[in-house]
């Protein structure tokens, strides 16, 4: 949305991060004194042991909440809002110059069977999802919200959790094209360094930017677990939330309950391999748009034969037919963004906008999204997790050349490459990337044609690290299968989260399930898997 990455360039073309939960979220609710409902807090003698301050939800309304029809005087009683103070830097004692406040919200049924932490990915607003659940603005969590305490936290550095900021001019100064030589690469690094200096200058408390990475986020989760008094947590991680879930499990193995990872982001996978998988997923996504067109009489290219959509895209890139001059890279970015579309690709919309562009009107394809802090905050959140800033120009060029050789779309860019460049000027030590095995039994979920978190990434996790886990493969499109509540993959995920029992193997039209150490079948032919809303690829149908 999530992008596991969320990057918007200076021309305001969104390439969303590894997450797209229905829409951008909503928040609203009261809480009276919650102490009588809260599990007894355990005093564990930890110097970082903190407690949740429960607040009145009606006075702490998140900015992204859809407040249409919301009666703040009569909020659902199961919604509770809180704040917790934690160290900015966990390596130092908490104190006046080393404290930040995190916002969270909990859905609490009458008799919870434990606690489920939910991370919807990247820099998505977190706590607001609890409001959506309580206000019936989403059905995604039915079957879970009446079973568990469900905890949603705004990730540090975002929304209600000590949001960081920058001058948008510094973001606009990042080059919009990939470097073609080492001189270009150094220019990009300098722009990236200025980009991060702007975050440093405009964020507080001083020094916060160095401490917004996953290693701090997993410590935040642990503080909340302690404050709630649970010995273990269950976890639904989506998109970049899967990376955080894995890192929590490695850091606190004795606290791991039922963990489900949807649209996995791996640790230990080389940036080269990540990028090549992204190229492959882009190729498949464009073929899926073409397959949709062949099956839909309303498609403007229907009846022109297999490959007609790819031909249209290549034609637009080769000689932009726009009525006013438009740099080709903006058109490439726009098509890439629409193939992801915040998680659920809207092929009818994409196909109609391609037709508009061929007719000379490129404005609908380019869109009119606005550059905001929220749209790019995922970059500093992720730059400290991997050694992006150690990538040399030779390494970047090797990856780019290999990817372009296999790119069938003409787009010529991936979110992996874009993030490498955006992070090239990261001024702090990055986390040391490891490839240690994950010994826990988990559920891994992927979609064959996910254009945002390539299905190869989840296969890597399953085959190399989480070898005791089951793999669920949804045969369709889109990023984060849990967004589709009626899909078999979502029902399987909920059952595992409730019971901890891995599903049995099966092979069906919409889903395949593999037990640990089985062999995954090849990714199917994009034209031989059904298309349409049932496959998750027609948001406006």
C-alpha positions as CSV (number, residue, x, y, z in Angstrom):
1,X,0.0,0.0,0.0
2,X,2.6,-1.7,0.5
3,X,2.8,-1.0,-0.1
4,X,4.7,-3.4,1.7
5,X,6.1,-0.3,0.3
6,X,4.3,3.0,-0.2
7,X,6.2,5.3,-2.5
8,X,4.7,8.4,-4.3
9,X,7.1,10.3,-6.5
10,X,7.2,14.0,-7.0
11,X,4.6,13.9,-9.7
12,X,2.2,12.3,-7.2
13,X,1.8,9.0,-8.9
14,X,1.0,6.4,-6.2
15,X,2.9,3.1,-6.1
16,X,1.2,1.7,-3.0
17,X,2.8,-0.4,-0.3
18,X,2.3,-3.9,0.5
19,X,-1.2,-3.4,1.8
20,X,-4.7,-2.1,0.7
21,X,-7.4,-2.7,3.2
22,X,-10.7,-1.9,1.5
23,X,-10.1,1.8,1.8
24,X,-7.9,4.0,4.0
25,X,-9.2,3.4,7.4
26,X,-11.7,4.8,9.9
27,X,-11.6,5.4,13.7
28,X,-14.3,6.3,16.4
29,X,-15.5,5.1,20.0
30,X,-15.6,5.8,23.7
31,X,-14.1,3.9,26.6
32,X,-15.1,4.3,30.1
33,X,-12.8,3.0,32.8
34,X,-11.5,-0.2,31.2
35,X,-9.6,-1.5,34.2
36,X,-12.3,-3.8,35.3
37,X,-12.3,-5.5,31.9
38,X,-8.6,-5.7,31.5
39,X,-6.6,-8.8,32.4
40,X,-4.7,-8.2,35.6
41,X,-1.4,-6.6,34.8
42,X,1.7,-8.6,35.6
43,X,4.6,-6.8,37.2
44,X,7.5,-8.6,35.6
45,X,10.3,-6.4,36.9
46,X,11.3,-5.2,33.4
47,X,12.8,-1.8,33.3
48,X,10.6,-1.1,30.2
49,X,7.4,-2.5,31.8
50,X,4.7,0.0,30.9
51,X,1.0,0.3,31.2
52,X,-1.9,1.3,29.0
53,X,-3.7,4.5,29.7
54,X,-7.3,4.0,28.6
55,X,-8.9,7.1,27.1
56,X,-12.3,8.3,26.0
57,X,-12.6,7.2,22.3
58,X,-15.0,10.0,21.5
59,X,-12.3,12.5,22.3
60,X,-9.6,10.6,20.5
61,X,-10.9,10.2,16.9
62,X,-8.5,9.1,14.3
63,X,-8.0,11.4,11.3
64,X,-8.8,8.6,8.7
65,X,-12.1,7.6,10.2
66,X,-15.2,7.7,7.9
67,X,-17.5,9.5,10.4
68,X,-20.6,9.3,8.2
69,X,-23.5,8.3,10.4
70,X,-21.2,7.8,13.5
71,X,-22.9,8.8,16.8
72,X,-19.9,9.6,19.0
73,X,-22.2,9.7,22.0
74,X,-23.2,6.0,21.5
75,X,-20.1,4.2,20.4
76,X,-20.2,0.3,20.6
77,X,-19.1,-0.9,24.1
78,X,-16.6,-3.4,22.6
79,X,-14.4,-0.7,21.3
80,X,-11.6,0.6,23.7
81,X,-9.0,3.2,23.0
82,X,-5.6,3.5,24.7
83,X,-2.2,5.0,24.8
84,X,1.1,3.5,26.0
85,X,4.4,5.3,26.6
86,X,7.5,3.4,25.5
87,X,11.2,4.1,25.1
88,X,12.1,5.9,21.8
89,X,15.4,3.9,22.0
90,X,15.1,0.6,23.8
91,X,18.8,0.5,24.4
92,X,18.5,3.3,26.9
93,X,16.4,3.8,30.0
94,X,13.1,5.4,29.4
95,X,13.0,9.0,30.6
96,X,11.9,12.5,29.6
97,X,14.2,12.6,26.6
98,X,13.6,9.0,25.6
99,X,9.9,8.5,25.6
100,X,7.2,8.4,22.9
101,X,3.5,7.6,23.1
102,X,1.8,5.0,20.9
103,X,-2.0,4.9,20.2
104,X,-3.9,1.6,20.0
105,X,-7.5,0.4,20.0
106,X,-8.9,-2.9,21.1
107,X,-12.1,-4.8,20.2
108,X,-13.1,-6.8,23.3
109,X,-15.9,-9.4,23.2
110,X,-17.6,-10.4,26.5
111,X,-15.4,-13.5,27.0
112,X,-12.2,-13.3,24.9
113,X,-10.2,-16.4,24.3
114,X,-6.8,-14.7,24.2
115,X,-5.5,-11.7,22.2
116,X,-5.0,-11.3,18.5
117,X,-2.6,-8.6,17.3
118,X,-3.3,-7.3,13.8
119,X,-0.8,-5.5,11.6
120,X,-2.3,-4.5,8.3
121,X,1.1,-3.6,6.8
122,X,3.6,-0.9,5.9
123,X,2.4,2.5,7.2
124,X,-1.3,1.8,7.1
125,X,-3.3,3.3,9.9
126,X,-3.7,0.6,12.5
127,X,-5.9,1.6,15.4
128,X,-8.6,2.9,13.1
129,X,-9.3,-0.6,11.9
130,X,-10.7,-1.4,15.4
131,X,-13.2,1.4,14.8
132,X,-14.2,0.0,11.4
133,X,-14.9,-3.4,13.0
134,X,-16.9,-1.9,15.9
135,X,-18.9,0.4,13.6
136,X,-19.6,-2.4,11.0
137,X,-17.6,-0.6,8.4
138,X,-15.8,-3.8,7.5
139,X,-16.8,-7.5,7.6
140,X,-13.2,-8.8,7.3
141,X,-12.9,-9.8,10.9
142,X,-16.2,-11.6,11.4
143,X,-15.5,-14.8,13.3
144,X,-12.5,-13.3,15.1
145,X,-13.9,-10.1,16.7
146,X,-16.3,-12.1,18.8
147,X,-13.6,-14.6,19.8
148,X,-10.4,-12.7,20.7
149,X,-9.4,-9.4,22.1
150,X,-8.2,-7.8,18.9
151,X,-5.4,-5.2,19.2
152,X,-4.6,-2.7,16.5
153,X,-1.7,-0.3,17.0
154,X,-0.6,2.7,14.9
155,X,3.0,1.9,14.1
156,X,5.5,4.3,15.8
157,X,6.1,7.3,13.5
158,X,2.6,7.2,12.0
159,X,-0.9,8.7,12.7
160,X,-1.5,8.6,16.5
161,X,1.9,7.1,17.5
162,X,4.3,10.0,17.5
163,X,4.0,10.8,13.7
164,X,7.2,11.9,12.0
165,X,7.3,14.5,9.3
166,X,9.3,16.2,6.6
167,X,9.3,19.0,4.1
168,X,7.4,17.7,1.0
169,X,9.9,19.7,-1.1
170,X,12.6,17.2,0.0
171,X,10.4,14.3,-1.2
172,X,9.7,16.1,-4.5
173,X,13.4,16.4,-5.1
174,X,14.0,12.7,-5.3
175,X,14.7,11.9,-9.0
176,X,11.8,10.3,-10.9
177,X,14.0,8.1,-13.1
178,X,16.4,5.3,-12.4
179,X,20.2,6.1,-12.6
180,X,21.9,5.2,-15.8
181,X,25.5,5.6,-14.5
182,X,27.4,6.0,-11.3
183,X,27.1,9.8,-11.4
184,X,23.3,9.6,-11.6
185,X,23.4,7.1,-8.7
186,X,25.4,9.5,-6.6
187,X,22.9,12.3,-7.4
188,X,20.1,10.0,-6.2
189,X,22.1,9.2,-3.0
190,X,22.5,12.9,-2.3
191,X,18.8,13.6,-2.8
192,X,18.0,10.6,-0.5
193,X,20.3,12.0,2.2
194,X,18.6,15.4,2.0
195,X,15.2,13.6,2.1
196,X,16.1,11.9,5.4
197,X,17.7,15.0,6.8
198,X,14.3,16.7,6.3
199,X,12.7,14.0,8.3
200,X,15.3,14.5,11.0
201,X,14.8,18.2,11.1
202,X,11.0,18.1,11.2
203,X,10.4,15.2,13.6
204,X,10.4,15.1,17.4
205,X,11.6,14.1,19.8
206,X,15.1,14.7,18.5
207,X,16.6,11.4,17.2
208,X,13.3,9.6,16.6
209,X,14.0,8.8,12.9
210,X,16.7,6.3,13.8
211,X,14.2,4.4,15.9
212,X,11.2,3.7,13.7
213,X,12.3,0.3,12.3
214,X,11.0,-3.2,12.9
215,X,13.4,-3.9,15.7
216,X,11.6,-1.2,17.7
217,X,8.1,-2.1,16.5
218,X,8.5,-5.7,17.8
219,X,9.6,-4.3,21.2
220,X,6.5,-2.1,21.2
221,X,4.3,-5.1,20.6
222,X,6.0,-6.9,23.5
223,X,5.3,-3.9,25.8
224,X,1.6,-4.0,24.9
225,X,1.5,-7.8,25.5
226,X,2.9,-7.3,29.0
227,X,0.5,-4.5,29.7
228,X,-2.4,-6.6,28.7
229,X,-1.2,-9.5,30.8
230,X,-1.3,-12.2,28.2
231,X,1.4,-14.9,28.2
232,X,1.2,-15.3,24.4
233,X,-0.2,-13.4,21.5
234,X,-1.8,-14.6,18.3
235,X,-0.9,-12.5,15.2
236,X,-2.4,-11.7,11.8
237,X,0.3,-10.0,9.7
238,X,-0.5,-8.6,6.3
239,X,2.0,-7.4,3.7
240,X,4.8,-5.7,5.6
241,X,3.1,-6.8,8.8
242,X,4.3,-10.3,8.0
243,X,7.9,-9.1,8.2
244,X,7.1,-7.7,11.6
245,X,5.3,-10.8,12.8
246,X,8.3,-13.0,11.8
247,X,10.7,-10.7,13.6
248,X,8.6,-10.7,16.7
249,X,8.5,-14.5,16.6
250,X,12.3,-14.7,16.4
251,X,12.8,-12.1,19.2
252,X,10.2,-13.6,21.6
253,X,9.7,-17.3,20.7
254,X,8.0,-18.1,24.0
255,X,5.2,-15.6,23.3
256,X,4.1,-17.0,19.9
257,X,0.6,-18.3,19.6
258,X,-1.2,-18.8,16.3
259,X,0.5,-16.6,13.6
260,X,-1.0,-16.2,10.1
261,X,1.1,-14.3,7.5
262,X,-0.8,-13.0,4.5
263,X,1.2,-11.8,1.4
264,X,4.6,-12.5,2.9
265,X,7.6,-10.2,2.9
266,X,10.7,-12.4,3.6
267,X,13.8,-11.8,5.6
268,X,17.1,-13.1,4.4
269,X,16.2,-13.0,0.7
270,X,18.7,-11.0,-1.4
271,X,17.6,-7.7,-2.8
272,X,18.5,-9.1,-6.2
273,X,16.1,-12.0,-5.9
274,X,13.4,-9.8,-4.4
275,X,13.6,-7.5,-7.4
276,X,13.5,-10.4,-10.0
277,X,10.4,-11.8,-8.3
278,X,8.9,-8.3,-8.6
279,X,9.5,-8.3,-12.3
280,X,7.9,-11.7,-12.7
281,X,4.9,-10.6,-10.7
282,X,4.5,-7.6,-12.9
283,X,4.6,-9.7,-16.0
284,X,1.9,-12.0,-14.6
285,X,-0.3,-9.1,-13.5
286,X,-0.4,-7.6,-17.0
287,X,-1.2,-11.0,-18.5
288,X,-4.1,-11.3,-15.9
289,X,-5.4,-7.9,-17.1
290,X,-5.3,-9.3,-20.6
291,X,-7.0,-12.5,-19.5
292,X,-9.8,-10.4,-17.9
293,X,-10.2,-8.5,-21.1
294,X,-10.6,-11.7,-23.1
295,X,-13.4,-12.9,-20.8
296,X,-15.2,-9.5,-20.6
297,X,-17.2,-8.1,-23.6
298,X,-17.1,-4.7,-21.9
299,X,-13.3,-4.5,-22.3
300,X,-12.4,-2.0,-25.0
301,X,-9.8,-4.4,-26.4
302,X,-12.1,-7.5,-26.3
303,X,-12.1,-9.4,-29.5
304,X,-8.7,-8.2,-30.5
305,X,-7.0,-11.4,-29.5
306,X,-4.8,-12.6,-26.7
307,X,-2.1,-10.0,-25.9
308,X,-4.1,-7.0,-27.0
309,X,-3.7,-5.3,-23.6
310,X,0.0,-5.8,-23.6
311,X,0.2,-4.4,-27.1
312,X,-1.8,-1.3,-26.0
313,X,0.5,-0.7,-23.0
314,X,3.7,-1.1,-25.2
315,X,2.2,1.3,-27.7
316,X,1.5,4.0,-25.1
317,X,5.1,3.7,-23.7
318,X,6.7,3.7,-27.2
319,X,5.0,6.8,-28.4
320,X,2.9,8.5,-25.8
321,X,-0.3,9.6,-27.5
322,X,-1.2,12.2,-24.9
323,X,-2.6,15.5,-26.0
324,X,0.0,17.2,-23.9
325,X,3.6,16.0,-23.4
326,X,4.0,13.5,-20.6
327,X,7.3,11.8,-19.5
328,X,7.1,8.2,-20.3
329,X,8.2,7.2,-16.8
330,X,5.0,8.8,-15.4
331,X,2.9,6.6,-17.6
332,X,5.0,3.5,-16.6
333,X,4.5,4.4,-12.9
334,X,0.8,4.9,-13.4
335,X,0.3,1.5,-15.0
336,X,2.4,-0.2,-12.3
337,X,0.3,1.5,-9.6
338,X,-3.0,0.5,-11.2
339,X,-1.9,-3.1,-11.5
340,X,-1.7,-3.1,-7.8
341,X,-4.4,-0.6,-7.1
342,X,-3.9,-0.6,-3.3
343,X,-4.3,-4.4,-3.1
344,X,-7.3,-5.2,-5.2
345,X,-6.6,-4.6,-8.9
346,X,-9.4,-2.9,-10.8
347,X,-8.9,-4.3,-14.3
348,X,-12.0,-2.7,-15.8
349,X,-10.8,0.8,-14.6
350,X,-7.3,0.1,-15.9
351,X,-8.5,-1.1,-19.3
352,X,-10.8,1.9,-19.8
353,X,-8.0,4.3,-18.8
354,X,-5.6,2.6,-21.3
355,X,-8.2,3.2,-24.0
356,X,-8.5,6.9,-22.9
357,X,-4.7,7.2,-23.2
358,X,-4.7,5.7,-26.7
359,X,-7.4,8.2,-27.6
360,X,-5.1,11.1,-26.4
361,X,-6.5,11.6,-22.9
362,X,-3.8,10.5,-20.5
363,X,-5.2,12.4,-17.5
364,X,-7.4,9.5,-16.3
365,X,-4.5,7.1,-16.4
366,X,-2.2,9.5,-14.5
367,X,-4.8,10.4,-11.9
368,X,-4.5,13.3,-9.5
369,X,-3.2,11.8,-6.3
370,X,-1.6,14.3,-3.8
371,X,1.8,13.9,-2.2
372,X,1.4,13.7,1.5
373,X,3.6,12.7,4.5
374,X,1.4,9.7,5.0
375,X,1.9,8.5,1.5
376,X,5.7,8.3,1.9
377,X,6.3,7.6,5.6
378,X,6.7,3.8,4.8
379,X,10.1,4.7,3.4
380,X,11.9,5.6,6.6
381,X,10.0,2.9,8.5
382,X,11.5,0.2,6.2
383,X,15.0,1.7,5.4
384,X,16.5,0.6,8.6
385,X,15.5,-3.0,8.3
386,X,17.8,-4.1,5.4
387,X,21.1,-2.9,4.1
388,X,19.6,-0.8,1.4
389,X,22.1,2.0,1.9
390,X,25.0,-0.4,1.2
391,X,23.9,-1.2,-2.3
392,X,26.5,0.0,-4.8
393,X,25.7,1.2,-8.3
394,X,27.2,-1.9,-9.8
395,X,24.9,-4.1,-7.7
396,X,21.9,-1.9,-8.5
397,X,22.8,-2.0,-12.3
398,X,23.3,-5.8,-12.2
399,X,19.8,-6.3,-10.7
400,X,18.2,-3.7,-13.0
401,X,19.8,-5.2,-16.1
402,X,18.7,-8.7,-15.2
403,X,15.2,-7.5,-14.5
404,X,14.9,-5.5,-17.7
405,X,16.0,-8.6,-19.6
406,X,12.9,-10.5,-18.3
407,X,10.5,-7.6,-18.2
408,X,7.6,-8.2,-20.6
409,X,5.5,-5.2,-19.6
410,X,7.7,-2.3,-20.7
411,X,7.3,-0.8,-17.3
412,X,10.9,-1.3,-16.4
413,X,10.6,-0.5,-12.6
414,X,9.7,-2.3,-9.4
415,X,9.0,-1.3,-5.9
416,X,12.2,-3.1,-4.7
417,X,14.4,-1.0,-7.0
418,X,12.6,2.2,-6.0
419,X,13.0,1.5,-2.3
420,X,16.7,0.7,-2.8
421,X,17.2,4.1,-4.3
422,X,15.0,6.0,-1.9
423,X,16.9,4.4,1.0
424,X,20.4,4.9,-0.5
425,X,21.0,7.9,1.7
426,X,19.8,6.4,4.9
427,X,22.2,7.9,7.5
428,X,21.9,5.3,10.3
429,X,23.2,1.8,10.9
430,X,20.7,-0.7,9.5
431,X,19.7,-4.0,11.1
432,X,21.8,-7.0,10.3
433,X,19.8,-9.2,8.0
434,X,19.8,-12.8,9.1
435,X,18.5,-16.0,7.5
436,X,17.8,-18.0,10.7
437,X,15.0,-20.6,10.6
438,X,11.6,-19.9,12.1
439,X,10.8,-22.9,14.3
440,X,7.1,-22.0,14.7
441,X,4.1,-23.6,13.2
442,X,2.4,-20.8,11.2
443,X,0.0,-20.3,8.3
444,X,1.3,-18.7,5.2
445,X,-1.1,-17.2,2.6
446,X,-0.3,-16.0,-0.9
447,X,-2.1,-15.3,-4.2
448,X,-0.7,-16.6,-7.5
449,X,-0.9,-13.2,-9.1
450,X,-0.1,-10.7,-6.3
451,X,1.7,-7.8,-8.1
452,X,2.8,-6.2,-4.8
453,X,4.3,-9.0,-2.7
454,X,5.3,-11.6,-5.3
455,X,4.1,-15.1,-4.5
456,X,7.8,-16.2,-4.8
457,X,8.4,-14.3,-1.6
458,X,6.0,-16.4,0.4
459,X,7.3,-19.6,-1.2
460,X,10.8,-18.5,0.0
461,X,9.6,-18.1,3.5
462,X,7.8,-21.5,3.4
463,X,10.7,-23.4,1.8
464,X,13.6,-21.8,3.5
465,X,12.5,-20.6,6.9
466,X,9.1,-21.5,8.2
467,X,9.3,-25.2,7.3
468,X,6.8,-26.3,10.0
469,X,4.1,-24.1,8.4
470,X,1.3,-24.7,6.0
471,X,0.9,-22.8,2.7
472,X,-2.4,-21.5,1.4
473,X,-2.3,-20.4,-2.2
474,X,-5.3,-18.4,-3.5
475,X,-5.7,-18.8,-7.2
476,X,-6.4,-15.2,-8.2
477,X,-5.3,-11.7,-8.1
478,X,-4.6,-9.0,-5.5
479,X,-2.5,-8.3,-2.5
480,X,-3.6,-9.5,1.0
481,X,-6.2,-12.2,0.4
482,X,-7.8,-11.5,3.8
483,X,-9.4,-8.5,2.2
484,X,-11.7,-10.9,0.5
485,X,-13.7,-12.2,3.5
486,X,-15.7,-14.8,1.6
487,X,-12.7,-16.5,-0.1
488,X,-11.8,-20.0,1.0
489,X,-8.3,-18.7,1.9
490,X,-9.8,-16.2,4.4
491,X,-12.0,-18.8,6.0
492,X,-9.0,-21.1,6.3
493,X,-7.0,-18.3,7.9
494,X,-9.7,-17.5,10.5
495,X,-10.0,-21.2,11.4
496,X,-6.3,-21.5,12.0
497,X,-6.2,-18.3,14.0
498,X,-9.0,-19.6,16.2
499,X,-7.7,-23.2,16.6
500,X,-4.0,-23.3,15.8
501,X,-4.7,-26.4,13.8
502,X,-3.0,-26.4,10.4
503,X,-5.4,-27.1,7.5
504,X,-5.3,-30.4,5.5
505,X,-4.0,-30.4,2.0
506,X,-6.5,-29.7,-0.8
507,X,-6.5,-28.6,-4.4
508,X,-9.6,-26.6,-5.5
509,X,-10.5,-24.0,-8.1
510,X,-10.0,-21.0,-5.8
511,X,-7.4,-22.4,-3.4
512,X,-4.7,-25.0,-2.8
513,X,-3.4,-26.0,0.6
514,X,0.0,-27.5,1.2
515,X,1.2,-29.2,4.4
516,X,4.8,-28.6,5.7
517,X,7.5,-29.9,3.3
518,X,5.1,-30.6,0.4
519,X,6.1,-29.5,-3.1
520,X,4.2,-26.4,-4.3
521,X,2.7,-26.8,-7.8
522,X,3.9,-24.3,-10.5
523,X,2.2,-20.9,-10.7
524,X,-0.7,-21.6,-13.2
525,X,-1.1,-20.1,-16.6
526,X,-2.7,-16.6,-16.1
527,X,-5.2,-17.4,-18.8
528,X,-6.4,-20.7,-17.3
529,X,-7.4,-19.3,-13.9
530,X,-10.9,-17.7,-13.6
531,X,-11.1,-13.9,-13.7
532,X,-13.5,-11.4,-12.2
533,X,-14.6,-10.5,-8.7
534,X,-14.4,-14.1,-7.5
535,X,-10.7,-14.0,-8.3
536,X,-10.2,-10.6,-6.5
537,X,-9.5,-8.6,-9.7
538,X,-12.5,-6.4,-10.4
539,X,-13.0,-3.9,-7.7
540,X,-15.7,-2.0,-9.6
541,X,-17.6,-5.0,-10.9
